[in-house]
């Protein structure tokens, strides 16, 4: 991703920083990187009009290691953090060079409630974070928190078990596989992080950070709204078609979606599902989208960089034949370092939170994000197979509750279903009722994944510019985007982020 900042300071910026910040890029907050580091081991974000600032360490103390912590650990509903955290004694040494009177304002504790560090505040309102906010974000999006919370031996054992499962899958009867998955699900459901079905930590942290920005400037902090044309949330329908049986079961699902004025994306396996070019073209001509769902659906596409390079030519050949620009990894296998090698416009292999897949975890985001030049579109709704086969739900209420939550937080409700599972009457009726509930919602942007990816790219290439009447969007999304302010996002579901901010005041 290209950073949306320049070296020139003007009235079109609110802040000046010593380096780019992911959170500011996420919000498209107007800032520049004209500020020069003072060489004190601290980065700085300062309001251009002077006054208070936001500080954080440019590098952790030599002995600091990434750790799991709780922001606001002395209050209710703390925000989980995974980052290198500077202890109070090291923070005091860093802050002495800035002068003034510094006091600890918010406690950061370990998972047992023991004190780790503090957010510090100076009398002029300047705030020091004892961690790098970019590290907090990236450790969640990339799932590096696994390296902090799970031992190396446990990670290796899980990888070996996953490879063994997929290599024996073809000779294991399906009823046996289902029985094994259900038994294992009872263990997976005990996972403490990310919480399922909703994990709010990343977005609570981003709202907390945005509120900190508001505390150091004397005017409302603007940002570019997440969705176009006045929509406040997004509904994205996707399907994975893994076999020829899935291809044969397409028509009832297509007819249902078309009857409700909806469109969806269909991810096919080039060397397994047996879809031909004519069928793919018929789908795209009807307004649907085609994506690539690995090569063989054997769980090995992202096994190594060498495997990616070996399989990419055939996957790209299928993408060209189908007119596909998106990728979804079979069984949501994913590796942060390898995903950009895929060369697709977007990927949709990361759940926001899912303990039940062989590759469990999640990116904790219900909005798109970048991994280098790749747009990631997280799956935010529990898959039909997990919900109805493994967990044995009987209706759509779990989908409805999650979608309503995402609607309240301005997120993307991205659902993944399979036509061969939808052939079951109970599942099909549940899917139909779910679609009927939201099909006419005027606040929902009912978009294809490729449209969401294109929007997110264009939004990242746009900026906010000050005018005599306030702020306006300039760039590719100028005609479709809306300007938001911090006060518009004080939602009841993120009160704990607000409570932590109040401790900083």
Secondary structure, 3 states (H helix, E strand, C coil): CCCCCCCCCCCCCCEEECCCCHHHHHHCCCEECCCCCCCCCEEEEEECCCCCEEEEECCCCCCCCEEEEEECCCCCCCEEEEEECCCHHHHHHHHHCCCCCEEEEEEEECCCCCEEEEEEEECCCCEEECCCHHHHHHHHHCCCHHHHHCCHHHHHHHHHHHHHHHHHHHHCCHHHHHHHHHHHHHHHCCCCCCCCCCCCHHHHHHHHHHHHHHHCCCCCCEEECCCCCCCCEEEEEEEEECCHHHHHCHHHHHHHHHHCCCCCEEEECCCCCCCCHHHHHHHHHCCCEEEECCCCCCCCCCCCHHHHHHHHHHHHHHHHHHCCCEECCHHHCCCHHHHHHHCCCEECCCECCECCCCCCECCCCCCCEEECCEEECCECCCCHHHHHHHCCCCCCHHHHHHHHHHHHCCCEEEEEECHHHHCCHHHHHHHHHHHHHHCCCCCEEECCHHHHHHHHHHHHCCEEEEECCEEEEECCCCCCCCEEEHHHHCCHHHHHHHHHHHHHC
